Amino acid sequence: MNWTSAELAARLGGNGQLARELIDIFLVEYPNLLQSVRLSVERSDGEAISRSAHALKGSVANFIDAGPTATAQALERAATESRLGDTPTLVEQLERELHELAAAMRRHAGDR
């Protein structure tokens, strides 16, 4: 994944401390958000998929515009358009992308 904490700090007007705090919060919270998406997909609950994907998209969009943000948006759209058959594949892709982003964040944290 092509993400750097410098990009996040730039989004925040150069505030590296705030960037680190947001990263720490995201690393704690994203597994719960992802689990909510997974459970909604397992239940084939389009409304719940849409809500949980939207929440996850909002959280990830603080860090990156592409990758997991775009995939969460595609998942939300698939649920809204009742294309529930598309959702399992999108969730798998989202999981991979989120784990890559989290790994990049953890690498950055190790550099502090």
N, C-alpha and C positions, 0 to 999 in steps of 0.2 A: 504494500500500500504506500502510496506517495503522499504521506502526511508528515508534517513537522510541527513541533510546538511553536516554532517561530511564526508559522502562519496563523496560529491561534492568537498568539500575543499581538500580532499585527492587527487582527480583527478586533482586538480589545484595546487598541490605541497604545500598544507597547507594554501593557500591564502584565508582566511575567508572573507576578504573584497571583493575580486573578486567574491567569491561564492554568497555573498549577492547581489551584483550588478547584476549578471546573473539571480538570482532568481527574482529580481525586474523587470528586463526587460522581462523575460519569462511570469510573471504574467500579464503584460500589453499586451504582444503581442499574447499569445496563443489563446485567444478568436477570434481574427481576422483570424488567421491561420485555426482554427477549422471551422469558418464560411465559409471560402473559400472552404474547403473540403466538407462541407454540401451542399453548392450551386452547386458544381461540380457534386455531387452525384444526387441531385435533377434533374439536367439537363441531367443526364446519359452521361456526357462528359468524356469519358475514358482518353483522353489526359490531360484534366484539373484535373481530379481526381489524376492521376499519379503525375503531377507536384505539386499539393497542398499537397498531402500526403508526397511526398519526402521532401518538405520544412518543413513540420511539424515534420517529422521524424528527420531531421537534428537538429531542435531546441530542441526536447525532448532528443535526444541522448547525449546532453551535461550533462544530469542529471541522466539518468537511461538507462540500456541496455535492460531490459525486459519490460513487461507491455506495456505502450503506444508506446514505440519505436518499439517493435515487431508488434504491431497491425497496426501502420502506415505503416510499411514495408509490411505487409500482404495486406493492402488496396492498396498500390502502385502496388504490384505484381498482384492483382486481376484486377486492371484497365489495366495494361500492357498486361495481358493475355486475355483481353476482357471478363472477368467474372463479368460483371457489376451487375448481380443478387446477387452476394455476398457482394456488397459494402454497402448496407444499414445496414446490421447486423454488419459489421465491423465498420462502423461509430458510431453506438450506443455503441459498446464496447469501441471504442477509446474515446468517450465523457466521459463515466464512468471513465475510467482509468485516463484521463487528469484531471477530476474534483477531483479525489482522490489525485493525485500528487499535484495539486494546493492547496488542503486543507492541505496536509502535509507541503508544503512550507509556507503556511500562519501560521500554528501552530508554525513552527520554527521562523517565523518573530515575532510572539508574545512573544517568549522566549528571544528576543534580549534585 
